[in-house]
Amino acid sequence: RQSDNLVRINLLRLDEGRLAVSLARRTAGRGSGRQLISSKMVRMPRPGRALLGVLLLCMDLAHTLTSPSRIPPDISSVHIKSQGKTLFGRLFSPALEHEHSKAPSVFMLHGIPGTEQNFDVAYALRDAGFNCLLWHYRGCWGSEGSYSINGLPDDIDAAFRWFRSQTHVDEERLIVVGHSLGGYHALRLASESAHEVGVKLLGAVALCPLVATDLAGVPLDAGLAKDFAKMLTDVTPELLQTQWSGLVPVRQMLTDDNNKVHSERKMPLLIMTGDEDPLFSPAYYTNHLDAPLKEARVCAKFDSTWVRLPYGDHALCRYRRTVVKRVVKFALKCAGQDVPIDVFRIGRELLSWQGLFDTVPMALITVIVAGFVGGRFCATPEGQQAYLEQKQEMDRNRMDATRSPKFI
């Protein structure tokens, strides 16, 4: 059974080493004529590519064979009861040393209606060693019951309680990640934890969160409400608009503190927004989230970081790699773990132009500079002489043209 687990771990990790496998296969079958390497790869010598590819593959296999993990990473479907209805979700489980091991855990909350569910973030967190629960409220995405914005706290409490009861979930190392309306509730849970009236959290992430509604001049648009209602169960656009307008502003949640016992530890917050978000503008966050977080009594409880992405929309589509990287790094820091050095990612980036020059302008500048340097300093004497002769001939032709009668 131990050998079978090692094989399963190896197969799962081979996805990370797929570049190394491709390199080795291309070197082994040069005569096949198949193009296995992307056209974006740096033109390294074939022996060099093969050597680096084989080296990465051997390191991957060696890490697998010497790793203490005996339980491979997994994804499983889960059923959670809330108010007598069944909520559906997926539990992302990391590789564990043994069946009694516990790992830091991330509780994820999507928005309304939840078209962006941040699966890329969930996979990355699992690979970084976190349990991760991605689930759906009543009345959306297959979960039973009727959808209700006012009923989300009940669903969140039920799902969070179920998540914390799982064998491999470390209740002392919990983090919440939410997007849009889910980001609103992530900030709510973080506020309750900071005020010591809710579940203890190590930190919270809010991606393009809702922080205020009608009072901030951001009511739920009638067209959006109609579109949302089509994807949700037993709810009307008018009811969605009414419940949306009744949400308590985040400013009030952050400043309300009836608990006289204050913790010395600040609650870490990571807030990521897009400047081109059609729903929530930068000024919206400046006035209704950043300003409250800078108040003295709030600063004493929260350690917030606001990351603004200049071309980001509501789903931060252009910055998914950045979102994943920042969320994983934040979660590792909250859990007290060092960010691991990903040798395979570094190898892939060294083999690709994307790792060296991540933007088109940088690539264009490099080509121009290389062309200038090559033409100026690397030309042969014969080439330089031919260039001078051609330039002199062009100068003579120009002088003859200016002396012709039509220019007099």
Disulfide bonds with the S-S distance in Angstrom:
none
